[in-house]
């Protein structure tokens, strides 16, 4: 009996030992690891990059546009096949864009180090591009998109900059522009202020507290802030028909634009004063170095802006106003999203004229062979008022006006070319290349849920040219827009455009 008891106890001990060994081999549930940790230092949406002390925020939007009566997504039918108003012109244009924003911030003993990038992938519907051309998709006489072709669409690098200790290095918004740029209450493009498009720069911003800052910047002038430098001696009939009053004679970059800005940004609104200096550097008079060249000439631009918030008409209502004056720096008024040359066709009742034409051009300066540059003056304003009916609906009204003025010497150059090349019927006495361009419009937006907005915007653009009433020009065949060689009445023109948009922010 004693032997049996010993066997049973031994067997039990063996089973316990075996069970213990098996239990030790089983996986033990590990403590949960927080792979994504919220970073509360810089506001909502930031998270720590795992294993670092750097916070990151991802955002962006997806947008779908449809615009009627133009081939440009955000601009009136003011040039090219849009301005031709014939069978080559789009009755509608569509665009879809995916925008991605990447914001990183790291706290250091010198302050926050920030990087920011905004990338956009865009697909724009086709536009007639000329007989015999081949598009990305293989069809003839049609182009599928604009910009750098990526699978038939375009890739945009809107922002890419580093900020540290008050300095900004890289592609960022110009220190000249206002926070709303040319969009005081609108989506359509307006004159009267510097454009939205960011620019490469080195800037420093001093913060004096209470919303008062001063910024100083050296920014790239070439892609955004140069219009035309015309050698009028190279003017052609084909060029004048498009609003180009000479051979574009821009030389290589010599100096960045120098920008200064003072801003007061407080609860009541914003006030800003901006100044920019712009070097106009022409190439040669002729085809080689031995033809000589005009000397450089510095231009400038000044801007005042005012934003008023918390006005009595309703919560969140705003008024934004901007005024600008330029001399030899026209792109700070007629920015790079607007045409620099205008050619808008319409009907005519003038005997002997095939159609009417509003034609004009924007330049920084003009010259003729053997002479110096004559700077072009522009001025303008834009403004908008936005009213919030309730948390879901708002409506805005806006207007803008821009003027281009050539001095008497420049007018003599241009008018001599116009009379000689396109036979202006009224001669020199009826020639005046000055013009005004204005846009008025209204936009209504519905936001049924947070960050999803549907909007409709109606804009009316007017080109006011200054050639003598009843004057005609005789133009050659323009095969690119199917306009025949004929006499055309010079006349003011207009364009009515409707923009429909759906946008989801995230």
Secondary structure, DSSP 4 states (H G I P E B T S, - for coil): -HHHHHHHHHHHHHHHHHHHHHHHHSPPPPPPP-SSEE--TT-TT-EEPTTSSEEEEEEEEEEEEEEES-SSSSS-S-SHHHHH-STTS-SEEEEEEEEEEEEEEEEETTEEEEEEEEEEEEEE--EE--TT-B-TTS-BSEE---SSEETTEEEEEEEEEEEETTEEEEEE--TTS-TTTT-SS-SS--SSS--S--EEEEEEEEE-STTEEEEEEEE--TTTS---EEEGGG--HHHHTTT--SEE-B----S-EEEEEEEEEETTEEEEEEEEEEEE-B--SSSSGGG--PPPEEEEEEEEEEEEES-TT-TT-EEEEEEEEEES-GGGTS-TTS-SEEEEEE---STT-SEEEEEEE--SEEE-TTS--EEPEEEEEEEEEEEESSSSEEEEEEEEEEEEE--HHHHHHHHHHHHHHH--TTTGGG----EEEEEEEEEEEEEEETTEEEEEEEEEEEEEE-SPTT-EEEEPPBTTTTBPSEEEEE--EEEEEEEEEEEEE-
